Amino acid sequence: MTVTLTDQDKLTLRTAAYGAVTLMSAADAAGKPHRAATQGSLALASATGLVGHVLADYPKDMKLDSTSVAAIADQVLPALTAAMSLLKQQVPDEADNFRRTVIVAVEAAARTHEGTPGPALADMSRKITGALDAA
């Protein structure tokens, strides 16, 4: 079975995944945000399947409102839910792949600290997981 995603579908998936990494990086502003972004992005680059093919192209047309963490979250959290809904409807097996990929990227972004992530990163991780599971 061949699945064809529209350009808008692909943008939604990319915005959700790379946006989740951006959120983790923004939530870590006092720590190591560049390292969090790098580790999260590398995790996304290791995705396989349809999700891996879609995420292989960084979303150059993604426009996140980076005026605050709240503004980024207002865009990314609904995109995560939309991406999961889209995949559950069109390619159910890839929905699980997408969820796992985003979770691994979030964990990689949070792991840039020695020990456990601080409260802000842990809370952001919960919000991302909640958005993935809301679909």
C-alpha positions in Angstrom: 0.0 0.0 0.0 1.4 3.4 -1.0 0.5 6.3 1.1 0.7 9.8 -0.3 0.8 12.7 2.2 0.0 16.2 1.0 2.6 18.9 1.4 0.4 20.3 4.2 0.4 16.9 5.9 4.1 16.8 5.7 4.5 20.3 7.1 2.2 19.4 10.0 4.4 16.4 10.8 7.6 18.3 10.6 6.2 21.3 12.6 5.0 18.9 15.3 8.3 16.9 15.6 10.8 19.7 15.1 8.6 22.0 17.1 8.6 19.6 20.1 12.4 19.8 20.0 12.2 23.6 19.8 9.9 23.6 22.8 12.3 21.5 24.8 15.2 23.8 23.8 13.2 26.9 24.7 12.2 25.4 28.1 15.9 24.9 28.8 16.8 28.5 28.1 18.8 28.7 31.4 20.6 25.4 30.7 22.0 24.1 27.5 19.4 25.0 24.8 21.7 24.5 21.8 22.7 21.1 23.0 19.1 20.1 23.6 18.2 21.3 20.1 21.1 19.4 18.6 20.4 16.1 20.4 16.7 16.3 19.7 17.2 17.0 16.0 19.7 14.1 15.7 17.1 11.8 17.2 14.6 13.0 14.7 17.1 12.4 11.9 17.3 8.7 13.0 13.6 8.1 12.3 12.7 5.3 10.0 9.7 4.4 7.8 7.3 7.0 6.3 7.9 9.3 9.3 11.7 9.1 8.7 11.3 10.0 5.1 9.1 13.0 6.0 11.3 14.2 8.8 14.4 13.9 6.6 13.6 17.3 5.2 13.9 20.0 7.8 10.8 22.2 7.7 12.3 25.3 6.1 8.8 26.8 5.7 8.0 26.2 9.4 7.4 29.5 11.2 7.3 29.3 14.9 6.4 32.4 16.9 9.4 32.5 19.1 8.4 35.5 21.2 7.9 33.2 24.2 7.7 29.5 25.2 4.0 30.0 25.5 3.7 31.2 21.9 5.7 28.3 20.6 3.6 25.9 22.7 0.4 27.4 21.2 1.6 26.3 17.8 3.4 23.0 18.5 1.1 21.3 21.0 -1.9 21.4 18.6 0.3 20.4 15.7 1.4 17.3 17.7 -2.3 16.3 18.2 -3.1 17.1 14.6 -0.1 15.0 13.4 -1.3 12.0 15.5 -4.9 12.3 14.2 -3.7 12.5 10.6 -1.5 9.5 10.9 -4.1 7.4 12.8 -6.6 8.1 10.0 -4.3 7.6 7.0 -1.5 5.3 8.2 -2.2 3.8 11.7 1.1 1.9 11.9 3.0 5.2 11.4 1.2 6.9 14.2 3.0 4.7 16.7 6.3 5.3 14.9 5.8 9.1 15.0 4.9 9.1 18.7 7.9 7.0 19.5 10.2 9.2 17.4 9.0 12.4 19.1 9.3 10.8 22.5 12.9 9.7 21.8 13.7 13.2 20.5 12.2 14.8 23.6 14.2 12.4 25.9 17.4 13.1 23.9 16.8 16.9 24.3 16.2 16.5 28.1 19.3 14.2 28.5 21.7 17.1 28.0 21.8 17.6 31.7 23.7 15.5 34.2 21.2 13.7 36.4 17.5 14.2 35.8 16.0 17.1 33.8 14.9 20.1 35.8 11.2 20.8 36.6 10.7 23.0 33.5 12.0 20.3 31.1 10.1 17.5 32.8 6.9 19.5 32.7 7.4 20.4 29.0 8.0 16.7 28.3 4.7 15.8 30.0 2.8 18.5 27.9 4.3 17.1 24.7 3.3 13.6 25.6 -0.2 14.8 26.5 -0.5 16.5 23.1 0.6 13.3 21.4 -1.9 11.2 23.3 -4.8 13.7 22.9 -5.6 12.5 19.4 
